[in-house]
Amino acid sequence: MSRHPAPDELLLDYAAGALPDGPALAVALHVALDPQSQRTVDRLNAIGGALIEREPALDLDDSALEEVLARLDEVPVEPRRVAAARRNPAFAWAPAPLVPHLRPGMDWRRVMGKFDEIRLDLPGDFHRVSLLRLESGRGLPEHKHDGYEYTVVLQGGYTDDTGNYGVGDFAVGPGDHRHEPIADPGDPCIALIVVENPIVLTGPWGRWLNPLVSRGWI
Amino acid sequence: MLSADEAADLIEAIATRQDRAAFARLFQYFAPRVKAFIVRSGADPEAAQEVAQEALIMVWRKAASFDRTKASASTWLYTIARNKRIDHLRRNNRPAIDTDDWLTVFAPEEDGADKSVLAGQTYTRVKELLGGLSADQLVVIEKAFFEDKTHTAIAGELKLPLGTVKSRIRLALARLREALEKDES
């Protein structure tokens, strides 16, 4: 059971299909790892089903069914999907919804000598979506955010002044709060981070590094 | 009228023997409702009809992955229609990855989630419970599902403080959880 589930209102946004791709991916990963949130989303989807069924039917054109039946010859009924077998062993920790985003050849890139990053490209979404990897005992530079930040832990864990976060835990931060997460002992901490705007470093080097961060260079 | 069991039987008939008559019945029941649902989000009737057709073709393609112990037919269909709506809204800015490939729908196979209550029964109960929500709560929930708006956008539109909208959502869900858990215990 997750100690830090995503809030109900965000699960509703997700189930309603209203989230941009970046935040939707963060919630999808949390839901894949957290049975309780999965249950909430299943129930929300059931509400969606009930609302659709309550809709007064709006007739389609007379030919609509014929058109579709004619197309079915070219549409095979797909066999039941089995768990992704073609999974890359380097990304064994990745929950299913992340797998299609991990393209061959993607690899960790060291940033500021402190942590590793893989930047994910979600076309059509302005959010910055990254996987971060932090060795045990190492911290991210102290920073704050201009806008929302969503974090979901995929391996290991981290601790900051708001608590301890393990696999599947979800953190949503409105940005003005400064924090300095430190990876817990054990396996390196791997998390997906989705931010609305570039982070703002608040440590001593911040004023030199922030212009580079805001240009997306680091 | 199509009961949850009948609808599930029809989807299984597609999965096991590519039953076109079963498909046609599902289409006649669900396509007009999906069309109405898509029109609610602001699409014109012609585009909504296209989305409804695409959604029902997806029902055909994915029939074998439908699991009546996990979701009712309407719930499953809702998730398909929602994903098609997302793809439709982004047509000009097409994502590289098909929405269905990552916007997870239901608990994975290995999940030990409680199956003591059949999805069909849960669904029937959710339908009843929906009628018991306060008008204030229902407005927020309907706007989210029909108009494809985040709770932040809903707060802005209704000129309500964000905290009020959040607490309406949390209260509505708490009610739902409480009632369903009482049934299951």
Interface residues (C-beta under 8 A of the other chain):
Chain A: P7 D8 E9 L10 L12 D13 A16 G17 A18 L19 D21 A24 L25 A28 V31 A32 P35 Q38 R39 T40 D42 R43 L44 N45 A46 I47 G48 G49 A50 L51 I52 E53 R54 E55 P56 A57 L58 D59 L60 D61 A64 L65 E67 V68 L69 R71 L72 V75 P76 V77 E78 P79 R80 R81 A83 A96 P97 L98 V99 P100 H101 D121 L122 P123 G124
Chain B: I14 A15 Q18 R20 F23 A24 F27 Q28 F30 A31 P32 R33 V34 K35 A36 F37 V39 R40 P45 A48 Q49 A52 Q53 L56 I57 W60 R61 K62 A63 A64 S65 K70 A71 S72 A73 S74 T75 W76 L77 Y78 T79 A81 R82 N83 R85 I86 R90 N93 R94 P95 A96 I97 D101 W102 L103 T104 V105 F106 A107 P108 E109 E110 D111 G112 A113 A119 T122 Y123 V126 K127 L130 I141 E142 A144 F145 F146 D148 K149 T150 H151 A153 V165 K166 I169 R170 L173 L176 R177 L180
